[in-house]
Amino acid sequence: MSGHGTPIPMSSANCGPLTGTADVPGDKSISHRALILGAMAVGETRINGLLEGEDVLDTARAMRAFGAEVTDLGGGAWSVHGVGVGGFAEPEAVIDCGNSGTGVRLIMGAMATTPIAATFTGDASLNKRPMARVTDPLALFGAQAVGRAGGRLPMTIVGAAAPAPVRYTVPMPSAQVKSAVLLAGLNAPGQTVVIEREATRDHTERMLAGFGAQIRTEDTDEGRVITLTGQPELSPQTIAVPRDPSSAAFPVCAALIVPGSDVLVPGIGLNPTRAGLFTTLREMGADLTYENEREEGGEPVADLRARFSPDLKGIEVDPARAASMIDEYPVLSVVAAFADGATVMRGVAELRVKESDRIEAMATGLRANGVEVEDGEDWWIVHGRGHGNVPGGASCASHLDHRIAMSFLILGMAANAPVSVDDGGPIATSFPIFEPLMARLGADISRTA
Protein backbone atom coordinates (compact mmCIF):
# COMPACT_ATOMS: atom_id res chain seq x y z
CA MET A 1 0.00 0.00 0.00
CA SER A 2 1.24 3.46 -0.81
CA GLY A 3 2.28 5.67 2.05
CA HIS A 4 0.04 8.41 0.64
CA GLY A 5 -3.13 6.53 -0.24
CA THR A 6 -4.72 3.58 -2.00
CA PRO A 7 -2.36 1.33 -3.99
CA ILE A 8 -2.13 2.11 -7.70
CA PRO A 9 -1.25 -1.07 -9.67
CA MET A 10 0.50 -0.33 -12.97
CA SER A 11 1.67 -2.29 -15.98
CA SER A 12 4.17 -1.54 -18.74
CA ALA A 13 4.28 -3.27 -22.12
CA ASN A 14 6.75 -3.60 -24.98
CA CYS A 15 6.47 -0.43 -27.05
CA GLY A 16 7.72 1.18 -30.24
CA PRO A 17 10.62 3.65 -30.32
CA LEU A 18 10.81 6.25 -27.56
CA THR A 19 11.42 9.62 -29.17
CA GLY A 20 11.30 13.29 -28.23
CA THR A 21 12.33 15.50 -25.34
CA ALA A 22 12.00 14.44 -21.72
CA ASP A 23 11.72 17.46 -19.43
CA VAL A 24 12.33 15.76 -16.09
CA PRO A 25 11.64 17.58 -12.80
CA GLY A 26 14.09 19.55 -10.69
CA ASP A 27 16.77 17.84 -8.64
CA LYS A 28 15.33 16.42 -5.41
CA SER A 29 18.54 16.72 -3.38
CA ILE A 30 19.02 20.37 -4.30
CA SER A 31 15.32 21.16 -3.79
CA HIS A 32 15.39 19.89 -0.18
CA ARG A 33 18.55 21.84 0.60
CA ALA A 34 17.31 25.06 -1.03
CA LEU A 35 14.20 25.06 1.17
CA ILE A 36 16.11 24.29 4.36
CA LEU A 37 18.94 26.78 3.83
CA GLY A 38 16.45 29.38 2.61
CA ALA A 39 14.63 28.93 5.93
CA MET A 40 17.93 29.41 7.82
CA ALA A 41 18.91 32.58 5.93
CA VAL A 42 17.84 36.11 6.81
CA GLY A 43 15.55 37.55 4.13
CA GLU A 44 13.86 36.16 1.02
CA THR A 45 15.30 33.31 -1.03
CA ARG A 46 13.77 32.67 -4.47
CA ILE A 47 13.85 29.14 -5.86
CA ASN A 48 13.09 28.35 -9.50
CA GLY A 49 12.54 24.83 -10.84
CA LEU A 50 11.79 23.28 -7.44
CA LEU A 51 10.78 19.62 -7.62
CA GLU A 52 7.14 19.59 -6.55
CA GLY A 53 7.05 15.90 -5.60
CA GLU A 54 5.64 14.75 -2.28
CA ASP A 55 9.06 14.42 -0.61
CA VAL A 56 9.99 18.04 -1.26
CA LEU A 57 6.51 19.36 -0.45
CA ASP A 58 6.78 17.63 2.92
CA THR A 59 10.03 19.53 3.54
CA ALA A 60 8.33 22.81 2.54
CA ARG A 61 5.56 22.12 5.08
CA ALA A 62 8.18 21.34 7.72
CA MET A 63 9.96 24.65 7.14
CA ARG A 64 6.65 26.45 7.65
CA ALA A 65 6.19 24.54 10.91
CA PHE A 66 9.58 25.80 12.11
CA GLY A 67 8.55 29.41 11.43
CA ALA A 68 9.74 30.20 7.90
CA GLU A 69 7.34 31.76 5.42
CA VAL A 70 7.26 29.42 2.41
CA THR A 71 5.14 30.42 -0.60
CA ASP A 72 4.36 28.59 -3.83
CA LEU A 73 4.48 31.27 -6.54
CA GLY A 74 3.43 28.86 -9.31
CA GLY A 75 5.31 27.26 -12.18
CA GLY A 76 8.02 25.75 -9.97
CA ALA A 77 8.87 29.15 -8.44
CA TRP A 78 8.92 29.41 -4.64
CA SER A 79 9.73 32.08 -2.07
CA VAL A 80 11.23 31.37 1.36
CA HIS A 81 11.47 34.12 4.00
CA GLY A 82 13.98 32.70 6.43
CA VAL A 83 14.30 33.08 10.19
CA GLY A 84 18.10 32.97 10.40
CA VAL A 85 20.53 30.44 11.84
CA GLY A 86 19.25 29.40 15.29
CA GLY A 87 15.91 31.09 14.62
CA PHE A 88 13.67 28.04 14.25
CA ALA A 89 10.49 28.11 16.37
CA GLU A 90 9.20 24.99 18.08
CA PRO A 91 6.61 23.25 15.86
CA GLU A 92 3.10 22.95 17.25
CA ALA A 93 2.44 19.56 15.61
CA VAL A 94 4.31 16.41 14.58
CA ILE A 95 6.50 16.85 11.50
CA ASP A 96 5.44 14.29 8.86
CA CYS A 97 8.24 13.72 6.34
CA GLY A 98 6.28 11.18 4.30
CA ASN A 99 8.66 8.91 2.39
CA SER A 100 11.73 11.13 2.54
CA GLY A 101 14.86 9.91 4.29
CA THR A 102 16.73 12.94 2.96
CA GLY A 103 14.12 15.36 4.26
CA VAL A 104 13.86 13.98 7.78
CA ARG A 105 17.60 13.54 8.32
CA LEU A 106 18.51 17.01 7.03
CA ILE A 107 15.75 18.68 9.03
CA MET A 108 16.85 16.86 12.19
CA GLY A 109 20.34 18.25 11.64
CA ALA A 110 19.09 21.77 10.95
CA MET A 111 17.13 21.95 14.25
CA ALA A 112 19.43 19.89 16.49
CA THR A 113 21.47 22.84 17.76
CA THR A 114 18.48 25.07 18.53
CA PRO A 115 16.89 24.69 22.01
CA ILE A 116 13.52 23.41 20.78
CA ALA A 117 11.88 20.00 20.53
CA ALA A 118 10.30 18.45 17.47
CA THR A 119 8.69 15.07 16.82
CA PHE A 120 9.16 13.41 13.42
CA THR A 121 7.24 10.64 11.69
CA GLY A 122 6.75 9.34 8.15
CA ASP A 123 5.02 6.71 6.09
CA ALA A 124 5.34 2.96 6.69
CA SER A 125 8.55 2.79 4.65
CA LEU A 126 10.30 5.75 6.30
CA ASN A 127 9.35 4.55 9.79
CA LYS A 128 11.36 1.37 9.15
CA ARG A 129 14.56 3.20 8.19
CA PRO A 130 17.46 3.63 10.64
CA MET A 131 17.91 7.11 12.13
CA ALA A 132 20.71 6.36 14.60
CA ARG A 133 23.25 7.07 11.86
CA VAL A 134 22.11 10.71 12.19
CA THR A 135 21.07 10.96 15.83
CA ASP A 136 24.40 9.52 17.06
CA PRO A 137 26.51 12.38 15.65
CA LEU A 138 23.83 14.94 16.60
CA ALA A 139 24.18 13.75 20.20
CA LEU A 140 27.80 14.94 20.08
CA PHE A 141 26.47 18.50 19.70
CA GLY A 142 24.28 17.95 22.80
CA ALA A 143 21.00 17.03 21.08
CA GLN A 144 18.84 14.26 22.54
CA ALA A 145 16.74 11.75 20.58
CA VAL A 146 13.96 9.48 21.83
CA GLY A 147 12.39 7.09 19.34
CA ARG A 148 11.29 3.54 18.70
CA ALA A 149 13.53 0.51 19.15
CA GLY A 150 16.37 0.41 16.67
CA GLY A 151 16.46 4.20 16.39
CA ARG A 152 13.37 4.39 14.22
CA LEU A 153 10.56 6.91 13.77
CA PRO A 154 8.40 8.30 15.27
CA MET A 155 11.15 10.15 17.11
CA THR A 156 11.48 13.31 19.17
CA ILE A 157 14.62 15.44 18.92
CA VAL A 158 15.42 17.90 21.72
CA GLY A 159 17.88 20.42 20.40
CA ALA A 160 21.04 21.36 22.28
CA ALA A 161 20.72 24.48 24.44
CA ALA A 162 24.51 25.02 24.45
CA PRO A 163 25.80 23.21 21.37
CA ALA A 164 29.48 22.38 21.05
CA PRO A 165 31.22 22.01 17.67
CA VAL A 166 32.23 18.48 16.72
CA ARG A 167 34.78 16.60 14.68
CA TYR A 168 33.07 13.58 13.13
CA THR A 169 34.17 10.84 10.75
CA VAL A 170 31.20 9.49 8.80
CA PRO A 171 31.32 5.68 9.21
CA MET A 172 29.58 4.93 5.91
CA PRO A 173 29.31 6.86 2.62
CA SER A 174 26.21 8.99 3.28
CA ALA A 175 25.52 12.48 2.02
CA GLN A 176 22.51 12.60 4.36
CA VAL A 177 24.62 12.03 7.48
CA LYS A 178 27.32 14.43 6.34
CA SER A 179 24.73 17.10 5.55
CA ALA A 180 22.88 16.66 8.85
CA VAL A 181 26.13 17.24 10.78
CA LEU A 182 27.02 20.30 8.70
CA LEU A 183 23.56 21.80 9.13
CA ALA A 184 23.78 21.22 12.89
CA GLY A 185 27.21 22.86 12.86
CA LEU A 186 25.72 26.09 11.56
CA ASN A 187 24.43 27.01 15.02
CA ALA A 188 27.43 25.72 16.99
CA PRO A 189 30.31 28.09 17.87
CA GLY A 190 33.74 27.44 16.42
CA GLN A 191 34.50 24.93 13.70
CA THR A 192 32.63 21.74 12.96
CA VAL A 193 34.67 19.21 10.97
CA VAL A 194 33.25 16.31 8.98
CA ILE A 195 35.53 13.65 7.51
CA GLU A 196 34.29 11.22 4.86
CA ARG A 197 36.50 8.40 3.67
CA GLU A 198 34.58 8.21 0.41
CA ALA A 199 33.35 11.44 -1.19
CA THR A 200 29.55 11.70 -1.49
CA ARG A 201 27.34 14.21 -3.28
CA ASP A 202 28.49 17.71 -2.34
CA HIS A 203 25.32 19.78 -2.89
CA THR A 204 25.25 20.84 0.77
CA GLU A 205 28.82 22.17 0.70
CA ARG A 206 28.23 24.04 -2.57
CA MET A 207 24.99 25.56 -1.34
CA LEU A 208 26.36 26.52 2.07
CA ALA A 209 29.13 28.44 0.31
CA GLY A 210 26.55 30.08 -1.94
CA PHE A 211 24.56 31.27 1.09
CA GLY A 212 27.72 32.81 2.55
CA ALA A 213 28.89 30.23 5.06
CA GLN A 214 32.62 29.87 5.63
CA ILE A 215 33.33 26.32 4.51
CA ARG A 216 36.37 24.63 3.03
CA THR A 217 37.07 21.15 1.71
CA GLU A 218 40.43 19.38 1.59
CA ASP A 219 41.41 15.95 0.31
CA THR A 220 43.80 14.40 2.84
CA ASP A 221 45.15 11.00 3.87
CA GLU A 222 42.13 10.73 6.23
CA GLY A 223 39.73 11.33 3.36
CA ARG A 224 37.73 14.40 2.42
CA VAL A 225 37.84 16.88 5.32
CA ILE A 226 35.09 19.53 5.41
CA THR A 227 35.47 22.41 7.87
CA LEU A 228 32.52 24.72 8.63
CA THR A 229 32.71 27.86 10.76
CA GLY A 230 29.57 28.11 12.87
CA GLN A 231 27.09 30.90 13.58
CA PRO A 232 27.23 32.76 10.27
CA GLU A 233 24.46 35.00 9.01
CA LEU A 234 23.34 33.29 5.82
CA SER A 235 22.41 35.60 2.96
CA PRO A 236 19.30 34.87 0.89
CA GLN A 237 19.87 33.58 -2.64
CA THR A 238 18.17 33.11 -5.98
CA ILE A 239 18.52 29.42 -6.82
CA ALA A 240 17.91 27.75 -10.18
CA VAL A 241 17.44 24.05 -9.49
CA PRO A 242 18.98 21.84 -12.22
CA ARG A 243 16.95 18.88 -13.44
CA ASP A 244 17.37 15.70 -11.44
CA PRO A 245 19.93 13.17 -12.77
CA SER A 246 18.26 10.43 -10.73
CA SER A 247 14.95 11.09 -12.51
CA ALA A 248 16.72 11.47 -15.87
CA ALA A 249 18.04 7.93 -15.38
CA PHE A 250 14.63 6.46 -16.22
CA PRO A 251 13.99 7.93 -19.70
CA VAL A 252 17.71 7.58 -20.49
CA CYS A 253 17.81 3.89 -19.56
CA ALA A 254 14.51 3.22 -21.34
CA ALA A 255 15.87 4.75 -24.55
CA LEU A 256 18.97 2.54 -24.40
CA ILE A 257 16.94 -0.71 -24.34
CA VAL A 258 13.92 0.09 -26.56
CA PRO A 259 14.71 -0.40 -30.30
CA GLY A 260 14.78 2.74 -32.44
CA SER A 261 14.73 5.16 -29.51
CA ASP A 262 16.29 8.64 -29.54
CA VAL A 263 15.54 10.76 -26.46
CA LEU A 264 16.90 14.17 -25.42
CA VAL A 265 16.87 14.97 -21.70
CA PRO A 266 17.77 18.68 -21.33
CA GLY A 267 19.30 20.59 -18.45
CA ILE A 268 20.50 17.68 -16.31
CA GLY A 269 22.77 18.35 -13.35
CA LEU A 270 26.08 16.58 -13.88
CA ASN A 271 27.73 17.21 -10.54
CA PRO A 272 30.60 14.67 -10.53
CA THR A 273 29.35 13.32 -7.20
CA ARG A 274 26.04 12.39 -8.90
CA ALA A 275 26.93 11.36 -12.47
CA GLY A 276 28.29 7.86 -11.88
CA LEU A 277 25.41 6.14 -13.70
CA PHE A 278 26.08 7.91 -16.97
CA THR A 279 29.79 7.05 -16.81
CA THR A 280 28.87 3.42 -16.13
CA LEU A 281 26.38 3.25 -19.01
CA ARG A 282 29.01 4.57 -21.42
CA GLU A 283 31.43 1.89 -20.21
CA MET A 284 28.75 -0.68 -21.06
CA GLY A 285 28.63 0.66 -24.62
CA ALA A 286 25.63 2.96 -24.36
CA ASP A 287 25.06 5.55 -27.07
CA LEU A 288 24.84 8.39 -24.56
CA THR A 289 26.21 11.85 -25.31
CA TYR A 290 26.44 15.20 -23.51
CA GLU A 291 25.38 18.28 -25.45
CA ASN A 292 25.45 22.00 -24.59
CA GLU A 293 27.61 21.56 -21.48
CA ARG A 294 27.42 24.59 -19.18
CA GLU A 295 27.22 25.74 -15.54
CA GLU A 296 24.03 26.90 -13.82
CA GLY A 297 23.75 27.92 -10.17
CA GLY A 298 27.22 26.61 -9.39
CA GLU A 299 26.41 23.14 -10.77
CA PRO A 300 27.63 21.60 -14.07
CA VAL A 301 24.72 20.97 -16.44
CA ALA A 302 24.29 19.41 -19.89
CA ASP A 303 21.64 18.03 -22.24
CA LEU A 304 21.76 14.23 -22.46
CA ARG A 305 20.97 12.37 -25.68
CA ALA A 306 20.31 8.64 -25.35
CA ARG A 307 19.83 6.32 -28.31
CA PHE A 308 18.98 2.63 -28.56
CA SER A 309 22.11 0.59 -27.84
CA PRO A 310 21.70 -3.05 -28.93
CA ASP A 311 25.26 -4.12 -28.11
CA LEU A 312 25.48 -3.37 -24.40
CA LYS A 313 28.06 -5.41 -22.49
CA GLY A 314 28.09 -6.45 -18.84
CA ILE A 315 30.89 -4.87 -16.80
CA GLU A 316 32.24 -4.77 -13.26
CA VAL A 317 31.14 -1.40 -11.89
CA ASP A 318 33.90 0.43 -10.02
CA PRO A 319 32.93 0.20 -6.30
CA ALA A 320 34.45 3.65 -5.75
CA ARG A 321 31.64 5.00 -7.93
CA ALA A 322 28.87 3.66 -5.69
CA ALA A 323 28.28 6.86 -3.71
CA SER A 324 27.81 8.86 -6.92
CA MET A 325 25.06 6.58 -8.24
CA ILE A 326 23.59 4.78 -5.23
CA ASP A 327 19.99 5.63 -6.19
CA GLU A 328 20.50 4.50 -9.78
CA TYR A 329 21.51 0.88 -9.18
CA PRO A 330 17.92 -0.41 -9.51
CA VAL A 331 17.45 0.98 -13.02
CA LEU A 332 21.05 0.07 -13.92
CA SER A 333 20.15 -3.53 -13.09
CA VAL A 334 17.34 -3.30 -15.65
CA VAL A 335 19.77 -2.15 -18.35
CA ALA A 336 22.14 -4.93 -17.24
CA ALA A 337 19.39 -7.49 -17.92
CA PHE A 338 19.50 -6.50 -21.62
CA ALA A 339 23.31 -6.51 -21.83
CA ASP A 340 25.46 -9.45 -22.88
CA GLY A 341 27.27 -10.98 -19.91
CA ALA A 342 27.38 -10.26 -16.20
CA THR A 343 27.21 -6.83 -14.60
CA VAL A 344 28.86 -6.93 -11.18
CA MET A 345 27.95 -4.33 -8.56
CA ARG A 346 29.95 -4.28 -5.30
CA GLY A 347 30.22 -2.00 -2.28
CA VAL A 348 26.50 -1.27 -2.30
CA ALA A 349 25.41 -2.23 1.24
CA GLU A 350 23.62 1.14 1.48
CA LEU A 351 21.00 -0.25 -0.93
CA ARG A 352 19.82 -2.55 1.84
CA VAL A 353 18.58 0.39 3.97
CA LYS A 354 16.98 2.72 1.42
CA GLU A 355 13.19 3.12 1.03
CA SER A 356 13.28 -0.66 0.72
CA ASP A 357 15.97 -3.33 0.59
CA ARG A 358 16.65 -2.46 -3.03
CA ILE A 359 18.96 -5.39 -3.70
CA GLU A 360 16.36 -7.88 -2.50
CA ALA A 361 13.49 -6.09 -4.24
CA MET A 362 15.23 -5.89 -7.62
CA ALA A 363 16.75 -9.38 -7.42
CA THR A 364 13.36 -10.94 -6.65
CA GLY A 365 11.58 -9.05 -9.43
CA LEU A 366 14.25 -9.66 -12.04
CA ARG A 367 14.29 -13.38 -11.27
CA ALA A 368 10.50 -13.49 -11.62
CA ASN A 369 10.92 -11.93 -15.08
CA GLY A 370 13.44 -14.55 -16.22
CA VAL A 371 16.76 -12.86 -15.38
CA GLU A 372 19.41 -14.67 -13.33
CA VAL A 373 20.65 -12.66 -10.33
CA GLU A 374 23.16 -13.46 -7.58
CA ASP A 375 23.34 -11.32 -4.46
CA GLY A 376 25.12 -10.92 -1.13
CA GLU A 377 25.15 -8.44 1.72
CA ASP A 378 26.90 -5.65 -0.21
CA TRP A 379 27.02 -6.94 -3.79
CA TRP A 380 24.89 -8.33 -6.59
CA ILE A 381 25.40 -9.66 -10.09
CA VAL A 382 22.90 -9.46 -12.95
CA HIS A 383 23.50 -12.01 -15.70
CA GLY A 384 22.37 -10.20 -18.82
CA ARG A 385 20.39 -12.05 -21.47
CA GLY A 386 21.08 -9.64 -24.34
CA HIS A 387 18.68 -7.55 -26.37
CA GLY A 388 15.32 -9.20 -27.06
CA ASN A 389 15.81 -12.09 -24.65
CA VAL A 390 14.22 -10.88 -21.39
CA PRO A 391 10.94 -12.80 -20.93
CA GLY A 392 9.09 -10.43 -18.57
CA GLY A 393 5.51 -11.28 -17.72
CA ALA A 394 5.69 -11.06 -13.92
CA SER A 395 4.11 -8.86 -11.28
CA CYS A 396 6.63 -7.18 -8.96
CA ALA A 397 6.33 -5.69 -5.48
CA SER A 398 7.36 -2.04 -5.22
CA HIS A 399 7.76 -2.12 -1.40
CA LEU A 400 6.60 1.52 -1.16
CA ASP A 401 9.73 2.47 -3.13
CA HIS A 402 9.43 4.89 -6.03
CA ARG A 403 12.66 3.79 -7.72
CA ILE A 404 11.72 0.10 -7.57
CA ALA A 405 8.33 0.83 -9.15
CA MET A 406 9.78 2.93 -11.97
CA SER A 407 12.61 0.46 -12.66
CA PHE A 408 10.23 -2.44 -13.25
CA LEU A 409 8.03 -0.27 -15.47
CA ILE A 410 11.13 0.50 -17.57
CA LEU A 411 11.83 -3.26 -17.73
CA GLY A 412 8.38 -3.85 -19.21
CA MET A 413 9.03 -1.45 -22.10
CA ALA A 414 11.61 -3.82 -23.63
CA ALA A 415 10.66 -7.24 -22.19
CA ASN A 416 8.83 -9.79 -24.31
CA ALA A 417 5.74 -9.72 -22.05
CA PRO A 418 4.28 -6.91 -19.92
CA VAL A 419 5.69 -6.27 -16.45
CA SER A 420 3.47 -4.97 -13.66
CA VAL A 421 3.97 -3.46 -10.19
CA ASP A 422 1.61 -3.79 -7.27
CA ASP A 423 1.74 -0.07 -6.39
CA GLY A 424 3.02 2.82 -8.47
CA GLY A 425 1.70 5.41 -6.02
CA PRO A 426 5.09 6.11 -4.40
CA ILE A 427 6.40 7.39 -7.78
CA ALA A 428 4.76 10.73 -6.89
CA THR A 429 7.30 11.24 -4.09
CA SER A 430 10.09 12.06 -6.55
CA PHE A 431 8.78 12.02 -10.15
CA PRO A 432 5.11 13.08 -10.18
CA ILE A 433 5.05 13.50 -14.00
CA PHE A 434 6.64 10.11 -14.75
CA GLU A 435 3.58 8.59 -16.42
CA PRO A 436 2.65 11.45 -18.79
CA LEU A 437 6.30 12.15 -19.60
CA MET A 438 6.99 8.55 -20.59
CA ALA A 439 3.67 8.36 -22.48
CA ARG A 440 4.64 11.39 -24.58
CA LEU A 441 7.86 9.61 -25.53
CA GLY A 442 5.85 6.59 -26.67
CA ALA A 443 5.77 4.29 -23.63
CA ASP A 444 2.79 2.00 -22.96
CA ILE A 445 2.11 2.34 -19.21
CA SER A 446 -1.36 1.69 -17.85
CA ARG A 447 -3.06 1.75 -14.48
CA THR A 448 -4.56 -1.68 -13.96
CA ALA A 449 -6.76 -1.19 -10.88
N, C-alpha and C positions, 0 to 999 in steps of 0.2 A: 504493500500500500504506500502511496506517495505520502511524504511528510506534509504536504500542503493540500491534500484532498483525496478524492476517490481515484483509484488506480485507472490509468489510461493505457490499455493494451494497444500495441502498435505492431505493424508488420511492414517489411520492406522486401520488394521483389526485384529480380533481375530487370534492368532497364536499358534503354538505348544510351547513346553518348550523353555525357554531362557537358554542357557548354554554357558559356556566358560569364558574367561577373558575379562574384559572391561577396557581398558587402557584409562581412561578419561584424558582430558587436564590438564595443570597446573592451579593452583589456581588463579582466576582472581584478587581477592583483593591483594594478595601478588605480582602478576605481575605488577599491576599499581604502587604499592609503591616501588618496586625494581627499576623501570625505573626512577621514580621521585627522590628518594633519591640518586640513582646513578648519576643523573644529578646535584645534589647539593653537591656531594662529590668532592674531589680534586684527580684526577687520574682515573684509569680505573677500573670499576666494571664489573665483568663477571656474567652473569645470565644464568643458565641452566634450561631447562624445562619451559620457558616462555610460557604462553598461547598466541597463535597467532590468537586469535579472533579479530574481528573488533574493539571492545572496547579498547583493549590493544594496538593494532596497532595505533589507533588514539592518544593514550597517547604517544607512541614512536615518532610519527610525531610532536606532540606538544613539546616534549623535544628538538627535533632538532630545532624547530622554536625559542626556547628560548636560543639556542647557544650550547647545548651539542652535542657531536658527538655520534650518536647512530647507531650501525652497526649490521645487521642480519648476523650471522656467519653460519647459517644453522642448521637444526636439533634441533630447540628450544634453541640454544645457541646464546646469544647476548652480545655485548660489549657496555658499556656506558662510554665515557670520560667526566667526569663532569666538571663544571665550578665553583664549590664552592658555599657555602652559600652566598647569596647576589650577585651572579655573573651572574644571568640571563640577557640576552640581550633582548631588545624590539623586539617582533616579527614584521616582515614586512607585514604579512597578518593575516586575521582572523583565529583564532584557532577553527577548527571544531572538536568537541568531539563526533560526531555521536550520538549514543544511550546511552552514558555512563554518568550517574549521578555521579558515583564514580570518573571517570576521571576528569570531569569538576570541581567538588567541591574541589578535592585535588589539582588540578593545580592552581585554584584560590587562595587557601591558600598558596601554595608554592611561588607565585609571589607577594602576597599582601603587603609584607614588603620590596620590592625592588622598587626604584623610576622609574618604567617603566609603560607603559600602554599596555593593551592587550584586544582585543575584542573576545568574545567567542560566538559560536553558536553550533547548533546540529541538529538532525533530527526532524521530526514533533513531535515525542513523547517527546524527551528531552526538546524541546522548550516550552512544556506545564508544565514542572515540576518546583516547587518553589525553587528559589535560595536565597531568603531573609534569610532563616535559616542559610546560610553560610555568606552572605554579611553583615548581621547585626553584628555578632561578629568580622568580619574582619574590620568593620568600627571603632571598638574600638582601633585597632592598628593605625588607621589613614588612612586606605585605603578608596577610594571612588568607588561607583558602580553606573552606569547609565544603566538601561535596560528598558524592556517593562513593562507595567502595571502589577502589581502583582508580581514584582521581577522576571520576566521571561526573558529567552534568546530571541534574542541576547542581550548581555550585555558587557559593557566595564568596566574593573577594572583599576583604577589608583592607583598604589602601593604607600604606605606611604614613604615619603622622610625621615622622622625622626620617625620611628616606636617606640611606647611605649609598654612595656610588659602588658599583661592583666591577669585578673582573671575572668574566665567565667564559669558559670554553664550552662551546656547544657540542654535546656528546654524539649527535647524529647530524647528517646534513639536513637542515631544516630552516628555510627562510622565515617560516612562521615564528619559530623560537627566537632566532636572531632578532627579528623585527620587534617582537614583544619586549625583549630586553632593552633594545635601543629606545623604544617609545617610553618605557618606564624610566630610562636614564635621563629623559628630557627634564623631569622635575626633581632630579637628584643633584645635589651640589657636586662640584668637582667633575672628574672624568670617569665615565663608564666605558669599560673596554670589553668587547666581544671578540672571541677568537673562534674561527671556524676552520677545521682542518681541510674541509672541502668547500670551495666557494659555491654559494647558492645565489639565487636571483637577487640582484642588488637594487631593486626598485626603491626600497626604503632609504638606503644610503643616498641614492641620487635625489630623491624627493626631499629628504631632510636638508641636503645642501641647497636645493632650490628654494626652500622656505627660509633659509638664512641660518640654519644651525651650523655650528663649528664641528665638522666631522672629517676625519681623515682615515684612509685605508692604506695599509702596507702589507705586502707579501713578505713573510719572514719564514724562518725554519719551523716556527710553531704552526704556521698556516697563515690565513688572512686575518690580520689584526685590525679591528675597527675601533677607533677612539672617538667618543662623543663628549663634548663639553656640555654639562647640564645647565639648566635654567636660562636658556636663551629666550628672547622674545621673537617668536616666529612671525615673519612677514607674510601677508596674504599674497596669493599667486593667481595667475590665470593659467589653467592647465588644459592642454589638449591631450586627451587620452588616445594613444594609438590603438589600433584594432588588435584583438586578442590572438596571439599565436596559438594558444591552446584550442580556441574555437576554430581558427583557420585550419587546424590539423584535419578536421573532418571533411570539408569539401576537397582539400588537397589530396588526402589519402583516397577518397572516393574516386577522384579523377584518375589517379594512377592505376586503379584496378578495373575501371569500367571501360571497355573498348571504345575507341573513337573520341574519348573525352579531351576537352581543352578548356580549362577553367582559370580565370584570372581572379586573384584574391588581393585587392588593393589595400595599401596602407597598413601593412602588418608590422608590429613591433618586432625587431630582430635583435633585441638586447642579447649579447652573447651568453648571458646566464639563462636564457630561455629558448635558444634556437637549436638545441641539440637534435630535435627530431628531424629538422630539415637537412642537417648535415648527415644524419644517419640514412635518411631516404636516398640522398645522392650517392652515398657509398653503396647502397643496394642496387644502384643503376637507374634510379628514378629520373624521369625527364622533368626536372624541377629547376626553374631559373628565377633569379632576382632581377627585377626591372625597376628603373627610377629610384635607385638607392639614395636616401637622404636622411636628415636628422630633424625630428620634430619633438619639441618639449624636452630636449636633453636625451632622447632615446633614438637609436638608429631604426629606420623604417624603410621598407621597400614593398613593391608590388610583387606578389608571387604568381608565377604561371606554372600550372601543373598539367601535364599531358599524359595520356594513357601510356603505360610502360610495361609491355608484355614480357620483358626479359629480366624481371627483378631477380636478384640472387640473395639467398640467405647469407647473413654475415654474423660475426661476433661483435656485438655493440660494445664500445669502449666503456667499462664500468665508471671511469672518471667523468663520463658524460651524463650519468644518471640524474644528478641534481638539476641539470639544465633541461630535462625532458621528462621528469617523473610523472607528470599528469598525462603524457602522451603515449606511455607504454601500452595501454589497452588498444588504442587504434593502430599503433605500430604492429601489434600482434595480428591484427586483421590483415594488414598489408603483407606481413610475413607468411600468412596462410596461402597467399597467391604467388609467393616467390618460389624459386627452385632451391631446395636445400634447407638446412636448418638455420634459424636465426636464434642466437644465444644471447640472453639478457641476464647479466649478473649485477650484484651490488644493489638490488632493488628491494630490500627488506621493507622500506618505507611504504611500498604498495600494499603491504599487509594491513596497514592501519590508516588507510584513507577513508573516504565515505563508505567503502566496503573493503573486504579483502580482495583487492583487484586481481591478484594473481589467481586466487581460487575461482573468482567469478568468471574471469576470461578463460581460464583453462577448462572449466566445466562446460561453458557454452561452446567453445571451439570444438571440444571433443564431441559434443552432441551433434555438431554440424559436420562431422567427418574429418576433423583435423587432429593429427597426433600432437600431443603436448606433454612434455615432462616438466615437473616443477619441484622446487625445494624451498627452504625457508627464505632465501634471498636471491633466488635465481629461477629462471624458467626458459624452456627451449620450445619453440614452435617449429615443427617439421613441415615446411611449405610443400604444397601439392602442385604448384605451378598454375599458370593462368588457365582458367576454364575447368579446373579439376576439383573445386571445393563443392561438395554435395549440398550443404545447407539443409533447409527443411525443418529445423528444430525451433522450439520455443525456449527462450533464455530468460533467466531471472536477472532483473536489473539491480536488486538489493538496494533500492533507494538511491542509486548512484547514477548521476547524469551521464558521466563518461562511459560507463558500462552500457547504458541504454543506447547512446548514440553509436558506440563502436559496433554493436551487433546490428544496428540498422544499416550501417555502412557495409557490413559483411553481406547482408541480403541483396545489396545492389549488384553484386558480381557473382554470387553463389548460384548454383544451378536450380535451387528451389528457394522459395521465400523463407526469410528468417524473421521470427517475431520476438517481442519482449513483453514481459508481463505487465510492465508499468513504465511508460515514457514520461509520466508527469514530472519527475525530477529534472528533466531536461531544462525546464523553465528557470532553474536556479542559476544557470550560467549562459544559456543560449536560447532565449525565449523565441527567437525567430527561426530556429533550426528547420522546422517542417516547411514553412513557406519558402525559405531560402533554397533548400534542397529541391523542392518541387519546381521552382523556377529554372533550376539548372537541368531538370529532366528526370529527377528521381521519382520512384513510385513507392511512396510511403503512405500507409493508410492507418486510420484508427479502427480497431477491430471490435471495440466494445459494442 
